[in-house]
Amino acid sequence: MEEETKQEREDGEEREDRLGEALELVAPWCMAQQFGTRVVAQVCFRRLWRRCGEGGRRSTLARLRVLRDCIVKSAAVNSGNHSEQRITEDFYLTVFCPRQHLTLADVLHHFPRLCGLGAEEVVPEHLTSLLPPSHLPTSSHSSLADVVVEAKGKEVKDATPTPGGNIQRKLTPWASLVGEVELEGGRLAEVQARPHPGLVLVASLVDKAPNLGGLARTCEILGVGSLVIANLAVTREKDFTATSVTAEKWVPLEECPPSGLPRLLEERRSQGWRIVAVEQAAESIPLYQYKFPEQTLLLLG
């Protein structure tokens, strides 16, 4: 019995130390220069302080009371401010608890569906039930998704993923990978061609790594058939990857040094490709007005 009491006392002290550490970590942000950051930190500090009071953490309360008084006085300056009130009443800061309000089905199925994302962004509900146990429950009769449905109405609850539509959508380049595990009728297992295989961008005359990285990212987003650069080794440079954001892993890349450009252009021309030089000149035609042939090679630089 004495050993159990001692263990309980040690566990309580450990929890008290964690709350005290959390308060000390949040405290500096309560004085941050940026208004939103400062108010959010103050809300978090008050919630932690309240937890200490509810749990009878007397030593923590006594040790940090001066710090708490300073933060309260600082927060009083913005008291009544509309923006401050809106932030402090935010659901996610005042009520939300991941363990109580979130399930894996919410994160992977319901929220993408309720936000109107495409079908490829929504994990089927029957697959979420096959996931291994984690710190979040797989599903629940009452979850945060129910709050969203109640707020937005029944039409949201009955919403189904749309296969397309005029909405901004995140590209999923992995959908074109070969050898993916079959998922929901082979959606990821199907080999998909590039959206614009007849458009090739030649950037062999561009030598700045950040610019090449940005071009790779643009090619990935717009579905360009392939990107030609002077040296593939540049794709391993930090300046390149910082702007490409892994786009080089999804866009077909070709290597052609400037000395090999005449031969490349001649080969493509003989195969029926139209060579278009991209340049700002007096007689240039804006790209959005140009009628691209079926096979177009854009030459930069």
N, C-alpha and C positions, 0 to 999 in steps of 0.2 A: 504494500500500500504506500509506503513512504517513497519507494522507487517510482511508482506511478505519479505521485504528487510532484516529485522532483522533475520528472520528465515533462509533465504538463506545464510546470513553471518555466522550464527551459524553452519549451515550444512557444509560450506566450512572450517571453523575452525576445526570442528570435523574430516573431512577427512584429513586435514593437520596433525592433531595430530596422526591419525592412520598411515600415511606414515612415520612420524617421529619416532613413536614407532617401526615400522617395520625395519627402518634403524638401530636403536639402537640395536635391537635384532640380526640382521644379522652381524653387525660390528665385534663382538668378533670372529666369525667364519672366518672372512677374514684374521685373523692372526693365524689360526689353524696350528698345526704341520703337519697334514696329507695333502699332496699336493692336492689331488683331492677335499677334503673338502674345502680347502682354496680357490681354483680357482672357484669352484661352488659358494661359498659365495660371492666372489668378483664380479662375473657376476650378481648375484642377487642384490647386493648393487648398481651396476651401473644402472641396470634397474629401481630400485626404485628411484635412484637419478634423472634419466631422467624423470620419472613420476612427480617428484616434480617440475622439471624445466618446463615441459610442462603445468603443472597446476598452475604455478605462485606461488608456495609455498615459498615465499621469506623468511619468518621467519624461516622455517625449513632449508632452504639452508644456511642461515647465521649462524644458531645455530650449524650446523653440518659440516661446511665447513672445519674446521681444521681436523676433523676426516676423512673426505673424502680425503683430501690431503695426509694424512698418508697412507691411503689404496691405493691410486693411486701410491705412491712411492714404496710401498711394492709390488704391482702387477707388476711394471716396472722391477723388478729383474728377473721375469720369462718371460718377453716379448720376443716373438720369439721362445719360447720352443714349440716343436712339440706337446707334450701332452697338454700343456696349450692352444694351438691354436685349437686342436681337441675338447677340452671340451667347450671352449668359442663359438665355431661355432655349437654346438649341437642344433638340432632342438627344443628339449624340453626345452632348456634354453633360446633360443633366440626368437622363434616364437610361440611356443605352448601356447594355452590358452584353458583350459578345457571347458569353456562356448561356445567357438567358434568352437572348433575342435572335441568335443566328444559328442556322443549321447548314450543313453542306448542301442540302437541296436548295436552300435560299441562294447561296453564293453561286452555285454552278448551274442552276436551272431557273428558279423563279425570277430572280432579279434581272438576268439577261432577257428573259421572256417579257417581263413587265416593262423593260426599257425599250422594247421594240427592236432588239438586235436581230441580225440575220440568223437563220437556222443553224449555220455552222458555228455560231457563238454560244449556242445553248446546248448544254450537256443533257441528253435525255434523262428523264426522271427515273426510269427503270435502271439506268446505269449507276446513278448515285447510290442506289441501295446495295450495289456490289462493292462499294469502297470499304476498305478496312476501317476498324474503329479508330477514332482520333479524339482530341480534346473537344471537338464540336460534335453534337449529335447528328446523325445522318438526316433525320427528319423529325418533325414535331407537329402536333395538332394545332399549336399556337406558336407563331414565329413572327419575325419582323416583316416578312412578306405580307402577312395578314393586315398589319398596320397600314402598309402602302395601299393594299387593295381597298381597305375601308375608307382611306382618305380620297382615293381617285375614282371609286365607283366600280360597279359590277363589270362594265365593259372592259376594264383593265384586267380583272380577274380572268375573263374569258379570252384574253389576248393570246394569239398564237404567233410563233416566229414567222416573219415574212421572208420569202426567198430572195427578195430584192427590194426595189423601191428607191426613191430619190432621197436617200438619207446618207449622212456621212458614216462610213463603216471602216472599221479597222481591217486592214488587209491581213490575210492568213496565208503567208507564202508556204507554210508547211503543208498546205492542202495539195500542193503539186509534187510532194516527195514520192519517190518510188520505194516500195517495201514497207510502208507504214502498216501498223497493225490495223486490221479491218475494224471499223467502228461505225455503227448504225448504217448497215447496208453498204459498206465499202466506200463511204464518202471520202475518207482520207486515202484510201487505197487506189483510187482512180488516178491515172496519169493525166494531168491537165497541161495543155500547151500554154505558152506565154500569150497574154491577151493580144499583143501586137508583134508577132514574129517577123513581120515584114518591115520593122523599123529598127535600124542599127545605129547606135551613136558611137562615133569615132572621136576619141579624146586623146589621141597619141601626142598631140601638140600641146596638151595641158600638162604642166609639170608640177603644180602645187598640190601637195597631198590633201589638204583640207578641201580644195575645190573638187578633186577627183572623188573624195568620199561623199561630198554633197551630190555629185552627179550620179554616183552609184545608188544613193538613197532615192533620188528622183526617178531613176530608171526602174527601181523596184516598185515604187508606188504607182507609176504610170504603166507598168507592164511592158516596157521596151524589150524587144527580142534579145538583144545582147549589147554589151558595152565593150569597146575596144580601147585599151590603154597601152602606153609605151612599155611598161614593165610591171608584171604582176606582183613583183616583190613589194611594191608600194602598198599593197593591201594589208601588209603586216605592220606598217608604221602606225604609231599612236595617233599622229595627226589625221591619218586617213580614217581609222576606225572610230575616232571621236565623232566624226560627222556622218559616217556611213551607217552606224548603228546596226552592224551585222548584215547590211544589205548585200555585201559581196558574197554571202553564203547562198543567196537566193537568185541573184542575177547572173546569167551566163556571161563569163568574162573571156575576152580574147586578148592576146598580146601581140602588139605590132609596133616596133620602134619607128620613129620618124623616118628613118632611112628606108623602111619597107613600105611606107604609105603609097608611093606611086604604083608599086606592083599590086597592093591590095585593092586600090581604087580601080585599077585597070581590070583586075579579075572580076570584081563586082559589076563593073560596067558591062563587061562581056556577058555576064549572066543575066542582064536585063535590069539591074538596079539603077535607080536614079540617084546621082551624086548631088547633094545639096549642101552648099557651104553656108554655115550659120555665122553671119557677120552683120554688124550695124554699119550700113553704107547708105549713100544717098538713094540708090535704086533698090534697096532691100524691100522685100515683101514681108509684112508681119506674119509670124508663124500661124496665128489664128486665122489668117486669111488665105494661107497657102493650101492648095488642094494636093494632099500627099498621094503619090502613086502607090500602088500595092506594095512595091519594094523600094524603100527609100533609105539611103545612107546619109545621115547627118554628120558633117565634118566640122568640128569645132577648132577654133584657133587660127 
